[in-house]
Amino acid sequence: AKQPQGGILKQEASIHISNLNLIDPKSNTPTRVGYRMEGDKKVRFAKKSGEEIK
């Protein structure tokens, strides 16, 4: 008890939404998301391919 055993513990925890990536619909790889205006609608698109995310 004076010197406890060291090591790595596995512990589940939540992850912030900003640390997640969506999957690019064209290449099936993780990508960042951008926004652009198409007419009066704001649409999301994949930064890697430019493909619209629905």
Rosetta silent file (secondary structure, phi, psi, omega in degrees, C-alpha in Angstrom):
SEQUENCE: AKQPQGGILKQEASIHISNLNLIDPKSNTPTRVGYRMEGDKKVRFAKKSGEEIK
SCORE:     score description
SCORE:     0.000 S_00000001
   1 L     0.000  -23.122  178.589    0.000    0.000    0.000 S_00000001
   2 L   -67.986  -41.501  178.604    2.957    2.328    0.447 S_00000001
   3 L  -128.683   93.370 -176.500    3.883    1.992   -3.212 S_00000001
   4 L   -68.124  156.987  179.753    0.911    0.760   -5.262 S_00000001
   5 L   -65.145  128.827  176.926    1.399   -1.114   -8.509 S_00000001
   6 L   -82.402  171.589  177.949    1.612    1.239  -11.504 S_00000001
   7 L   155.245 -174.563 -179.215    0.063    0.533  -14.862 S_00000001
   8 L  -109.200  129.141  177.783   -2.524    1.550  -17.406 S_00000001
   9 L  -101.142  139.444  173.086   -6.208    1.369  -16.557 S_00000001
  10 L   -91.989  125.854 -177.913   -8.901    0.954  -19.202 S_00000001
  11 L  -143.082  126.739  177.456  -11.750    3.337  -18.511 S_00000001
  12 L   -77.259  142.172  178.976  -14.670    4.282  -20.739 S_00000001
  13 L  -150.191  161.723  177.894  -15.423    7.963  -21.018 S_00000001
  14 L   -76.354  159.103  179.080  -17.460   10.288  -23.178 S_00000001
  15 L  -124.687  141.544 -177.827  -15.861   12.086  -26.127 S_00000001
  16 L   -72.057  145.801 -177.009  -16.609   15.632  -27.214 S_00000001
  17 H   -61.098  -27.145 -179.372  -18.481   16.051  -30.496 S_00000001
  18 H   -72.077  -14.591  179.390  -15.694   18.257  -31.879 S_00000001
  19 H   -93.775    6.323  178.720  -13.313   15.272  -31.751 S_00000001
  20 L  -101.547  151.697  174.508  -15.451   13.182  -34.101 S_00000001
  21 L  -121.114  146.664  172.532  -15.220   13.052  -37.888 S_00000001
  22 E   -86.827  161.915  179.866  -17.922   12.141  -40.364 S_00000001
  23 E   -89.873  130.174  177.628  -17.253    9.649  -43.138 S_00000001
  24 L   -65.774  123.594 -177.506  -16.673   11.081  -46.613 S_00000001
  25 L   -65.018  -21.728 -177.417  -19.442    9.638  -48.835 S_00000001
  26 L   -85.132  -45.446 -173.057  -17.076    9.405  -51.815 S_00000001
  27 L  -110.957   -2.615 -178.113  -13.975    7.753  -50.300 S_00000001
  28 L    55.713   36.407  175.192  -15.299    6.249  -47.017 S_00000001
  29 L  -120.043  157.136  178.250  -12.532    7.969  -45.023 S_00000001
  30 E   -63.516  141.548 -179.340  -12.878   10.387  -42.093 S_00000001
  31 E  -146.233  157.947  173.282  -13.210   14.016  -43.154 S_00000001
  32 L   -82.379  164.722 -176.188  -13.890   17.422  -41.700 S_00000001
  33 E  -114.284  135.550  174.038  -17.170   19.175  -42.448 S_00000001
  34 E  -118.299  167.165  178.875  -17.621   22.542  -44.121 S_00000001
  35 E  -125.495  142.732  174.501  -20.704   24.642  -44.730 S_00000001
  36 E  -145.832  157.879  179.241  -21.717   26.581  -47.824 S_00000001
  37 E   -95.329  128.178  172.699  -24.789   28.418  -49.009 S_00000001
  38 E  -119.601   99.962 -172.914  -26.642   27.019  -52.015 S_00000001
  39 L    71.944 -120.117  177.712  -29.327   29.554  -52.771 S_00000001
  40 L  -108.529   12.417  179.792  -30.946   30.237  -49.426 S_00000001
  41 E  -106.624  139.651  175.241  -30.050   26.824  -47.930 S_00000001
  42 E   -95.796  118.418 -177.348  -26.996   26.106  -45.775 S_00000001
  43 E  -117.107  150.493  176.252  -25.579   22.676  -46.727 S_00000001
  44 E   -91.940  146.190  176.415  -22.809   20.568  -45.221 S_00000001
  45 E  -142.509  155.653  178.558  -20.022   19.203  -47.412 S_00000001
  46 E   -78.356  129.496 -178.631  -16.961   16.981  -46.989 S_00000001
  47 L   -66.557  -32.735 -176.820  -13.740   19.012  -46.996 S_00000001
  48 L   -69.638  -46.548 -173.114  -11.741   16.215  -48.691 S_00000001
  49 L  -109.620  -16.550 -176.164  -13.949   15.625  -51.730 S_00000001
  50 L    81.888    0.298 -179.240  -16.375   18.545  -51.759 S_00000001
  51 L   -70.064  139.497  178.967  -19.258   16.041  -51.822 S_00000001
  52 E   -70.471  138.342  177.444  -22.479   17.159  -50.110 S_00000001
  53 E  -102.079  125.730 -178.006  -23.284   15.371  -46.840 S_00000001
  54 L  -102.445    0.000    0.000  -26.961   14.576  -46.351 S_00000001
